[in-house]
Amino acid sequence: MTSKQRAYLKSLAMTMDPIFQIGKSSMTPEVTRAISEALDARELIKISVLQNCADDPQSLAAVLAERTRSQVVQVIGKKIVLYKEGKDEKKKIVLP
Protein backbone atom coordinates (compact mmCIF):
# COMPACT_ATOMS: atom_id res chain seq x y z
CA MET A 1 0.00 0.00 0.00
CA THR A 2 1.41 3.39 -0.96
CA SER A 3 1.42 6.39 1.36
CA LYS A 4 -1.13 8.11 -0.88
CA GLN A 5 -3.51 5.15 -0.58
CA ARG A 6 -2.96 5.00 3.18
CA ALA A 7 -3.72 8.74 3.49
CA TYR A 8 -6.93 8.28 1.49
CA LEU A 9 -8.06 5.41 3.73
CA LYS A 10 -7.23 7.46 6.84
CA SER A 11 -9.44 10.27 5.55
CA LEU A 12 -12.31 7.82 5.02
CA ALA A 13 -11.82 6.37 8.51
CA MET A 14 -11.96 9.80 10.18
CA THR A 15 -15.74 9.95 9.86
CA MET A 16 -16.34 6.32 10.84
CA ASP A 17 -17.42 5.10 14.26
CA PRO A 18 -15.74 2.02 15.77
CA ILE A 19 -17.80 -1.10 15.10
CA PHE A 20 -15.85 -3.38 17.49
CA GLN A 21 -14.51 -3.02 21.01
CA ILE A 22 -11.72 -5.14 22.41
CA GLY A 23 -11.95 -5.46 26.19
CA LYS A 24 -10.23 -7.33 28.99
CA SER A 25 -10.65 -10.74 27.32
CA SER A 26 -8.50 -9.28 24.52
CA MET A 27 -8.14 -11.47 21.40
CA THR A 28 -10.53 -14.41 21.34
CA PRO A 29 -11.23 -16.59 18.29
CA GLU A 30 -14.79 -15.20 18.21
CA VAL A 31 -13.57 -11.60 18.05
CA THR A 32 -11.11 -12.49 15.29
CA ARG A 33 -13.81 -14.26 13.29
CA ALA A 34 -16.27 -11.38 13.68
CA ILE A 35 -13.66 -8.83 12.59
CA SER A 36 -12.77 -10.98 9.58
CA GLU A 37 -16.44 -11.16 8.55
CA ALA A 38 -16.82 -7.40 8.96
CA LEU A 39 -13.75 -6.80 6.78
CA ASP A 40 -15.21 -9.05 4.08
CA ALA A 41 -18.44 -7.02 4.18
CA ARG A 42 -17.04 -3.47 4.54
CA GLU A 43 -13.32 -3.44 3.54
CA LEU A 44 -12.49 -0.64 6.02
CA ILE A 45 -13.29 -0.88 9.74
CA LYS A 46 -12.39 0.95 12.93
CA ILE A 47 -11.85 -0.89 16.23
CA SER A 48 -11.72 0.59 19.71
CA VAL A 49 -9.47 -0.89 22.41
CA LEU A 50 -11.04 -0.36 25.84
CA GLN A 51 -9.18 0.89 28.93
CA ASN A 52 -9.44 -2.49 30.68
CA CYS A 53 -7.55 -4.27 27.88
CA ALA A 54 -3.98 -4.96 29.07
CA ASP A 55 -2.54 -5.42 25.57
CA ASP A 56 -0.86 -2.70 23.52
CA PRO A 57 -3.07 -1.45 20.62
CA GLN A 58 -0.08 -1.51 18.23
CA SER A 59 0.60 -5.20 18.89
CA LEU A 60 -3.12 -6.02 18.77
CA ALA A 61 -3.32 -4.36 15.35
CA ALA A 62 -0.40 -6.41 14.04
CA VAL A 63 -1.90 -9.68 15.31
CA LEU A 64 -5.35 -8.82 13.92
CA ALA A 65 -3.91 -7.91 10.53
CA GLU A 66 -2.02 -11.19 10.37
CA ARG A 67 -4.99 -13.34 11.43
CA THR A 68 -7.52 -11.62 9.14
CA ARG A 69 -5.09 -11.16 6.20
CA SER A 70 -5.70 -7.41 6.24
CA GLN A 71 -3.53 -4.30 6.45
CA VAL A 72 -3.16 -1.86 9.33
CA VAL A 73 -4.02 1.62 8.07
CA GLN A 74 -3.32 3.38 11.35
CA VAL A 75 -3.27 3.07 15.12
CA ILE A 76 -4.01 6.29 16.99
CA GLY A 77 -4.25 6.02 20.75
CA LYS A 78 -6.70 3.20 21.38
CA LYS A 79 -8.25 3.16 17.88
CA ILE A 80 -7.22 0.70 15.16
CA VAL A 81 -8.15 1.04 11.48
CA LEU A 82 -7.90 -2.06 9.26
CA TYR A 83 -8.34 -2.46 5.50
CA LYS A 84 -8.85 -5.60 3.45
CA GLU A 85 -9.55 -5.46 -0.27
CA GLY A 86 -12.97 -6.94 -0.99
CA LYS A 87 -14.17 -9.18 -3.77
CA ASP A 88 -17.48 -7.44 -4.49
CA GLU A 89 -16.92 -4.91 -7.29
CA LYS A 90 -20.00 -2.82 -6.34
CA LYS A 91 -18.85 -2.17 -2.76
CA LYS A 92 -15.15 -1.80 -3.51
CA ILE A 93 -13.26 1.27 -2.29
CA VAL A 94 -11.39 2.79 -5.22
CA LEU A 95 -7.89 3.69 -4.10
CA PRO A 96 -5.97 6.53 -5.79
N, CA, C and O atoms as a GROMACS GRO file, in nm:
protein
  384
    1MET      N    1   0.085  -0.117   0.000
    1MET     CA    2   0.000   0.000   0.000
    1MET      C    3   0.090   0.124   0.000
    1MET      O    4   0.184   0.134   0.079
    2THR      N    5   0.061   0.216  -0.088
    2THR     CA    6   0.140   0.339  -0.096
    2THR      C    7   0.096   0.438   0.011
    2THR      O    8  -0.010   0.422   0.071
    3SER      N    9   0.178   0.539   0.035
    3SER     CA   10   0.143   0.639   0.136
    3SER      C   11   0.020   0.720   0.093
    3SER      O   12  -0.058   0.765   0.177
    4LYS      N   13   0.004   0.738  -0.037
    4LYS     CA   14  -0.113   0.811  -0.088
    4LYS      C   15  -0.242   0.731  -0.062
    4LYS      O   16  -0.343   0.788  -0.021
    5GLN      N   17  -0.235   0.600  -0.084
    5GLN     CA   18  -0.351   0.515  -0.058
    5GLN      C   19  -0.382   0.511   0.091
    5GLN      O   20  -0.498   0.517   0.131
    6ARG      N   21  -0.277   0.502   0.173
    6ARG     CA   22  -0.296   0.500   0.318
    6ARG      C   23  -0.360   0.630   0.365
    6ARG      O   24  -0.449   0.628   0.450
    7ALA      N   25  -0.316   0.744   0.311
    7ALA     CA   26  -0.372   0.874   0.349
    7ALA      C   27  -0.519   0.882   0.310
    7ALA      O   28  -0.600   0.937   0.384
    8TYR      N   29  -0.554   0.828   0.193
    8TYR     CA   30  -0.693   0.828   0.149
    8TYR      C   31  -0.779   0.744   0.243
    8TYR      O   32  -0.889   0.786   0.281
    9LEU      N   33  -0.731   0.627   0.281
    9LEU     CA   34  -0.806   0.541   0.373
    9LEU      C   35  -0.819   0.605   0.511
    9LEU      O   36  -0.922   0.591   0.576
   10LYS      N   37  -0.715   0.675   0.556
   10LYS     CA   38  -0.723   0.746   0.684
   10LYS      C   39  -0.831   0.852   0.680
   10LYS      O   40  -0.905   0.871   0.777
   11SER      N   41  -0.841   0.923   0.566
   11SER     CA   42  -0.944   1.028   0.555
   11SER      C   43  -1.084   0.967   0.557
   11SER      O   44  -1.176   1.027   0.613
   12LEU      N   45  -1.101   0.850   0.497
   12LEU     CA   46  -1.231   0.782   0.502
   12LEU      C   47  -1.263   0.736   0.645
   12LEU      O   48  -1.377   0.743   0.689
   13ALA      N   49  -1.162   0.691   0.716
   13ALA     CA   50  -1.182   0.637   0.850
   13ALA      C   51  -1.212   0.747   0.953
   13ALA      O   52  -1.269   0.719   1.058
   14MET      N   53  -1.174   0.870   0.923
   14MET     CA   54  -1.196   0.980   1.018
   14MET      C   55  -1.343   0.995   1.055
   14MET      O   56  -1.375   1.026   1.170
   15THR      N   57  -1.431   0.974   0.961
   15THR     CA   58  -1.574   0.995   0.986
   15THR      C   59  -1.644   0.870   1.037
   15THR      O   60  -1.762   0.875   1.073
   16MET      N   61  -1.573   0.758   1.042
   16MET     CA   62  -1.634   0.632   1.084
   16MET      C   63  -1.638   0.620   1.236
   16MET      O   64  -1.553   0.676   1.306
   17ASP      N   65  -1.737   0.546   1.285
   17ASP     CA   66  -1.742   0.510   1.426
   17ASP      C   67  -1.685   0.369   1.441
   17ASP      O   68  -1.698   0.287   1.350
   18PRO      N   69  -1.623   0.339   1.556
   18PRO     CA   70  -1.574   0.202   1.577
   18PRO      C   71  -1.690   0.103   1.579
   18PRO      O   72  -1.793   0.129   1.640
   19ILE      N   73  -1.672  -0.010   1.511
   19ILE     CA   74  -1.780  -0.110   1.510
   19ILE      C   75  -1.747  -0.228   1.601
   19ILE      O   76  -1.833  -0.313   1.625
   20PHE      N   77  -1.623  -0.234   1.654
   20PHE     CA   78  -1.585  -0.338   1.749
   20PHE      C   79  -1.513  -0.275   1.866
   20PHE      O   80  -1.449  -0.171   1.854
   21GLN      N   81  -1.525  -0.342   1.982
   21GLN     CA   82  -1.452  -0.302   2.101
   21GLN      C   83  -1.377  -0.424   2.153
   21GLN      O   84  -1.435  -0.532   2.165
   22ILE      N   85  -1.252  -0.406   2.183
   22ILE     CA   86  -1.172  -0.514   2.241
   22ILE      C   87  -1.152  -0.481   2.388
   22ILE      O   88  -1.095  -0.377   2.421
   23GLY      N   89  -1.199  -0.570   2.475
   23GLY     CA   90  -1.195  -0.546   2.619
   23GLY      C   91  -1.094  -0.631   2.690
   23GLY      O   92  -0.991  -0.668   2.632
   24LYS      N   93  -1.122  -0.664   2.817
   24LYS     CA   94  -1.023  -0.733   2.899
   24LYS      C   95  -0.998  -0.877   2.854
   24LYS      O   96  -0.893  -0.933   2.886
   25SER      N   97  -1.091  -0.938   2.782
   25SER     CA   98  -1.065  -1.074   2.732
   25SER      C   99  -0.973  -1.072   2.610
   25SER      O  100  -0.929  -1.176   2.563
   26SER      N  101  -0.944  -0.952   2.561
   26SER     CA  102  -0.850  -0.928   2.452
   26SER      C  103  -0.888  -1.007   2.326
   26SER      O  104  -1.003  -1.003   2.283
   27MET      N  105  -0.793  -1.079   2.268
   27MET     CA  106  -0.814  -1.147   2.140
   27MET      C  107  -0.869  -1.288   2.161
   27MET      O  108  -0.797  -1.377   2.206
   28THR      N  109  -0.995  -1.307   2.130
   28THR     CA  110  -1.053  -1.441   2.134
   28THR      C  111  -1.080  -1.484   1.990
   28THR      O  112  -1.088  -1.399   1.901
   29PRO      N  113  -1.093  -1.613   1.966
   29PRO     CA  114  -1.123  -1.659   1.829
   29PRO      C  115  -1.254  -1.600   1.775
   29PRO      O  116  -1.266  -1.576   1.655
   30GLU      N  117  -1.350  -1.577   1.865
   30GLU     CA  118  -1.479  -1.520   1.822
   30GLU      C  119  -1.462  -1.377   1.773
   30GLU      O  120  -1.520  -1.338   1.672
   31VAL      N  121  -1.382  -1.299   1.845
   31VAL     CA  122  -1.357  -1.160   1.805
   31VAL      C  123  -1.286  -1.157   1.670
   31VAL      O  124  -1.321  -1.079   1.582
   32THR      N  125  -1.185  -1.243   1.654
   32THR     CA  126  -1.110  -1.249   1.529
   32THR      C  127  -1.202  -1.286   1.412
   32THR      O  128  -1.193  -1.227   1.305
   33ARG      N  129  -1.289  -1.382   1.434
   33ARG     CA  130  -1.381  -1.426   1.329
   33ARG      C  131  -1.480  -1.315   1.293
   33ARG      O  132  -1.507  -1.292   1.175
   34ALA      N  133  -1.532  -1.247   1.393
   34ALA     CA  134  -1.627  -1.138   1.368
   34ALA      C  135  -1.561  -1.023   1.292
   34ALA      O  136  -1.621  -0.965   1.202
   35ILE      N  137  -1.438  -0.990   1.329
   35ILE     CA  138  -1.366  -0.882   1.259
   35ILE      C  139  -1.337  -0.923   1.116
   35ILE      O  140  -1.347  -0.840   1.025
   36SER      N  141  -1.302  -1.049   1.093
   36SER     CA  142  -1.277  -1.098   0.958
   36SER      C  143  -1.403  -1.088   0.871
   36SER      O  144  -1.396  -1.048   0.755
   37GLU      N  145  -1.517  -1.125   0.928
   37GLU     CA  146  -1.644  -1.116   0.855
   37GLU      C  147  -1.679  -0.971   0.824
   37GLU      O  148  -1.728  -0.940   0.715
   38ALA      N  149  -1.654  -0.882   0.919
   38ALA     CA  150  -1.682  -0.740   0.896
   38ALA      C  151  -1.592  -0.684   0.787
   38ALA      O  152  -1.637  -0.602   0.706
   39LEU      N  153  -1.467  -0.725   0.783
   39LEU     CA  154  -1.375  -0.680   0.678
   39LEU      C  155  -1.420  -0.729   0.541
   39LEU      O  156  -1.409  -0.657   0.442
   40ASP      N  157  -1.470  -0.852   0.535
   40ASP     CA  158  -1.521  -0.905   0.408
   40ASP      C  159  -1.641  -0.824   0.360
   40ASP      O  160  -1.660  -0.804   0.240
   41ALA      N  161  -1.723  -0.777   0.454
   41ALA     CA  162  -1.844  -0.702   0.418
   41ALA      C  163  -1.815  -0.555   0.389
   41ALA      O  164  -1.878  -0.498   0.300
   42ARG      N  165  -1.721  -0.492   0.462
   42ARG     CA  166  -1.704  -0.347   0.454
   42ARG      C  167  -1.572  -0.298   0.396
   42ARG      O  168  -1.566  -0.184   0.348
   43GLU      N  169  -1.468  -0.379   0.398
   43GLU     CA  170  -1.332  -0.344   0.354
   43GLU      C  171  -1.256  -0.259   0.454
   43GLU      O  172  -1.139  -0.286   0.480
   44LEU      N  173  -1.317  -0.156   0.511
   44LEU     CA  174  -1.249  -0.064   0.602
   44LEU      C  175  -1.327  -0.058   0.733
   44LEU      O  176  -1.445  -0.024   0.734
   45ILE      N  177  -1.260  -0.092   0.844
   45ILE     CA  178  -1.329  -0.088   0.974
   45ILE      C  179  -1.241  -0.020   1.078
   45ILE      O  180  -1.119  -0.015   1.066
   46LYS      N  181  -1.308   0.032   1.181
   46LYS     CA  182  -1.240   0.095   1.294
   46LYS      C  183  -1.273   0.014   1.419
   46LYS      O  184  -1.388  -0.023   1.441
   47ILE      N  185  -1.171  -0.011   1.501
   47ILE     CA  186  -1.185  -0.090   1.623
   47ILE      C  187  -1.137  -0.006   1.740
   47ILE      O  188  -1.035   0.063   1.731
   48SER      N  189  -1.210  -0.013   1.850
   48SER     CA  190  -1.172   0.059   1.971
   48SER      C  191  -1.118  -0.040   2.073
   48SER      O  192  -1.178  -0.145   2.096
   49VAL      N  193  -1.005  -0.007   2.134
   49VAL     CA  194  -0.947  -0.089   2.241
   49VAL      C  195  -0.984  -0.021   2.373
   49VAL      O  196  -0.948   0.094   2.397
   50LEU      N  197  -1.056  -0.093   2.458
   50LEU     CA  198  -1.104  -0.036   2.584
   50LEU      C  199  -0.993  -0.021   2.687
   50LEU      O  200  -0.887  -0.083   2.674
   51GLN      N  201  -1.018   0.062   2.789
   51GLN     CA  202  -0.919   0.089   2.893
   51GLN      C  203  -0.879  -0.037   2.970
   51GLN      O  204  -0.764  -0.049   3.014
   52ASN      N  205  -0.974  -0.131   2.988
   52ASN     CA  206  -0.944  -0.249   3.068
   52ASN      C  207  -0.870  -0.358   2.991
   52ASN      O  208  -0.844  -0.465   3.046
   53CYS      N  209  -0.834  -0.333   2.867
   53CYS     CA  210  -0.754  -0.427   2.788
   53CYS      C  211  -0.607  -0.404   2.821
   53CYS      O  212  -0.557  -0.292   2.808
   54ALA      N  213  -0.538  -0.510   2.864
   54ALA     CA  214  -0.398  -0.496   2.907
   54ALA      C  215  -0.301  -0.492   2.789
   54ALA      O  216  -0.186  -0.449   2.806
   55ASP      N  217  -0.344  -0.534   2.672
   55ASP     CA  218  -0.254  -0.542   2.557
   55ASP      C  219  -0.234  -0.406   2.490
   55ASP      O  220  -0.320  -0.317   2.498
   56ASP      N  221  -0.121  -0.392   2.424
   56ASP     CA  222  -0.086  -0.270   2.352
   56ASP      C  223  -0.164  -0.265   2.219
   56ASP      O  224  -0.163  -0.364   2.146
   57PRO      N  225  -0.231  -0.154   2.187
   57PRO     CA  226  -0.307  -0.145   2.062
   57PRO      C  227  -0.223  -0.171   1.936
   57PRO      O  228  -0.273  -0.226   1.838
   58GLN      N  229  -0.096  -0.130   1.939
   58GLN     CA  230  -0.008  -0.151   1.823
   58GLN      C  231   0.015  -0.300   1.798
   58GLN      O  232   0.009  -0.345   1.684
   59SER      N  233   0.039  -0.376   1.904
   59SER     CA  234   0.060  -0.520   1.889
   59SER      C  235  -0.070  -0.591   1.855
   59SER      O  236  -0.071  -0.687   1.777
   60LEU      N  237  -0.182  -0.544   1.913
   60LEU     CA  238  -0.312  -0.602   1.877
   60LEU      C  239  -0.340  -0.583   1.728
   60LEU      O  240  -0.390  -0.675   1.662
   61ALA      N  241  -0.310  -0.465   1.676
   61ALA     CA  242  -0.332  -0.436   1.535
   61ALA      C  243  -0.250  -0.529   1.446
   61ALA      O  244  -0.301  -0.579   1.346
   62ALA      N  245  -0.126  -0.553   1.482
   62ALA     CA  246  -0.040  -0.641   1.404
   62ALA      C  247  -0.094  -0.784   1.404
   62ALA      O  248  -0.096  -0.850   1.300
   63VAL      N  249  -0.136  -0.832   1.521
   63VAL     CA  250  -0.190  -0.968   1.531
   63VAL      C  251  -0.320  -0.980   1.453
   63VAL      O  252  -0.342  -1.078   1.381
   64LEU      N  253  -0.408  -0.880   1.466
   64LEU     CA  254  -0.535  -0.882   1.392
   64LEU      C  255  -0.512  -0.882   1.242
   64LEU      O  256  -0.577  -0.956   1.168
   65ALA      N  257  -0.420  -0.799   1.196
   65ALA     CA  258  -0.391  -0.791   1.053
   65ALA      C  259  -0.340  -0.925   1.001
   65ALA      O  260  -0.377  -0.968   0.891
   66GLU      N  261  -0.256  -0.990   1.079
   66GLU     CA  262  -0.202  -1.119   1.037
   66GLU      C  263  -0.312  -1.226   1.032
   66GLU      O  264  -0.320  -1.303   0.936
   67ARG      N  265  -0.396  -1.230   1.136
   67ARG     CA  266  -0.500  -1.334   1.143
   67ARG      C  267  -0.612  -1.313   1.042
   67ARG      O  268  -0.673  -1.410   0.997
   68THR      N  269  -0.642  -1.188   1.007
   68THR     CA  270  -0.752  -1.162   0.914
   68THR      C  271  -0.702  -1.136   0.772
   68THR      O  272  -0.782  -1.110   0.682
   69ARG      N  273  -0.571  -1.143   0.751
   69ARG     CA  274  -0.509  -1.116   0.620
   69ARG      C  275  -0.546  -0.977   0.569
   69ARG      O  276  -0.580  -0.959   0.453
   70SER      N  277  -0.538  -0.879   0.659
   70SER     CA  278  -0.570  -0.741   0.624
   70SER      C  279  -0.447  -0.654   0.645
   70SER      O  280  -0.339  -0.705   0.677
   71GLN      N  281  -0.463  -0.524   0.627
   71GLN     CA  282  -0.353  -0.430   0.645
   71GLN      C  283  -0.391  -0.327   0.750
   71GLN      O  284  -0.505  -0.282   0.756
   72VAL      N  285  -0.295  -0.291   0.833
   72VAL     CA  286  -0.316  -0.186   0.933
   72VAL      C  287  -0.301  -0.052   0.863
   72VAL      O  288  -0.196  -0.021   0.808
   73VAL      N  289  -0.408   0.028   0.865
   73VAL     CA  290  -0.402   0.162   0.807
   73VAL      C  291  -0.339   0.257   0.907
   73VAL      O  292  -0.248   0.333   0.874
   74GLN      N  293  -0.389   0.253   1.031
   74GLN     CA  294  -0.332   0.338   1.135
   74GLN      C  295  -0.374   0.290   1.273
   74GLN      O  296  -0.474   0.220   1.289
   75VAL      N  297  -0.294   0.327   1.371
   75VAL     CA  298  -0.327   0.308   1.512
   75VAL      C  299  -0.305   0.442   1.579
   75VAL      O  300  -0.192   0.490   1.586
   76ILE      N  301  -0.412   0.502   1.628
   76ILE     CA  302  -0.401   0.629   1.699
   76ILE      C  303  -0.462   0.609   1.838
   76ILE      O  304  -0.581   0.582   1.852
   77GLY      N  305  -0.378   0.623   1.938
   77GLY     CA  306  -0.425   0.602   2.075
   77GLY      C  307  -0.478   0.462   2.092
   77GLY      O  308  -0.403   0.364   2.082
   78LYS      N  309  -0.608   0.451   2.119
   78LYS     CA  310  -0.670   0.320   2.138
   78LYS      C  311  -0.764   0.285   2.023
   78LYS      O  312  -0.855   0.204   2.040
   79LYS      N  313  -0.743   0.345   1.908
   79LYS     CA  314  -0.825   0.316   1.788
   79LYS      C  315  -0.737   0.250   1.682
   79LYS      O  316  -0.625   0.293   1.656
   80ILE      N  317  -0.792   0.144   1.621
   80ILE     CA  318  -0.722   0.070   1.516
   80ILE      C  319  -0.807   0.077   1.390
   80ILE      O  320  -0.929   0.058   1.396
   81VAL      N  321  -0.745   0.104   1.276
   81VAL     CA  322  -0.815   0.104   1.148
   81VAL      C  323  -0.752  -0.004   1.060
   81VAL      O  324  -0.632  -0.004   1.037
   82LEU      N  325  -0.836  -0.097   1.012
   82LEU     CA  326  -0.790  -0.206   0.926
   82LEU      C  327  -0.856  -0.198   0.789
   82LEU      O  328  -0.970  -0.153   0.776
   83TYR      N  329  -0.782  -0.243   0.687
   83TYR     CA  330  -0.834  -0.246   0.550
   83TYR      C  331  -0.803  -0.382   0.488
   83TYR      O  332  -0.693  -0.435   0.502
   84LYS      N  333  -0.903  -0.436   0.420
   84LYS     CA  334  -0.885  -0.560   0.345
   84LYS      C  335  -0.961  -0.545   0.215
   84LYS      O  336  -1.082  -0.520   0.215
   85GLU      N  337  -0.891  -0.562   0.104
   85GLU     CA  338  -0.955  -0.546  -0.027
   85GLU      C  339  -1.064  -0.650  -0.044
   85GLU      O  340  -1.043  -0.769  -0.020
   86GLY      N  341  -1.183  -0.604  -0.085
   86GLY     CA  342  -1.297  -0.694  -0.099
   86GLY      C  343  -1.308  -0.753  -0.238
   86GLY      O  344  -1.238  -0.712  -0.331
   87LYS      N  345  -1.396  -0.851  -0.249
   87LYS     CA  346  -1.417  -0.918  -0.377
   87LYS      C  347  -1.534  -0.861  -0.455
   87LYS      O  348  -1.540  -0.874  -0.578
   88ASP      N  349  -1.629  -0.797  -0.385
   88ASP     CA  350  -1.748  -0.744  -0.449
   88ASP      C  351  -1.716  -0.612  -0.519
   88ASP      O  352  -1.679  -0.514  -0.454
   89GLU      N  353  -1.728  -0.609  -0.651
   89GLU     CA  354  -1.692  -0.491  -0.729
   89GLU      C  355  -1.780  -0.370  -0.698
   89GLU      O  356  -1.735  -0.256  -0.710
   90LYS      N  357  -1.906  -0.392  -0.660
   90LYS     CA  358  -2.000  -0.282  -0.634
   90LYS      C  359  -1.965  -0.207  -0.505
   90LYS      O  360  -1.985  -0.086  -0.496
   91LYS      N  361  -1.914  -0.278  -0.405
   91LYS     CA  362  -1.885  -0.217  -0.276
   91LYS      C  363  -1.739  -0.175  -0.261
   91LYS      O  364  -1.702  -0.119  -0.158
   92LYS      N  365  -1.658  -0.200  -0.360
   92LYS     CA  366  -1.515  -0.180  -0.351
   92LYS      C  367  -1.477  -0.033  -0.335
   92LYS      O  368  -1.532   0.054  -0.401
   93ILE      N  369  -1.381  -0.007  -0.246
   93ILE     CA  370  -1.326   0.127  -0.229
   93ILE      C  371  -1.220   0.147  -0.337
   93ILE      O  372  -1.128   0.067  -0.349
   94VAL      N  373  -1.234   0.252  -0.414
   94VAL     CA  374  -1.139   0.279  -0.522
   94VAL      C  375  -1.025   0.362  -0.465
   94VAL      O  376  -1.043   0.477  -0.424
   95LEU      N  377  -0.906   0.301  -0.463
   95LEU     CA  378  -0.789   0.369  -0.410
   95LEU      C  379  -0.721   0.453  -0.519
   95LEU      O  380  -0.719   0.413  -0.636
   96PRO      N  381  -0.666   0.569  -0.481
   96PRO     CA  382  -0.597   0.653  -0.579
   96PRO      C  383  -0.468   0.590  -0.627
   96PRO      O  384  -0.398   0.649  -0.710
   0.00000   0.00000   0.00000
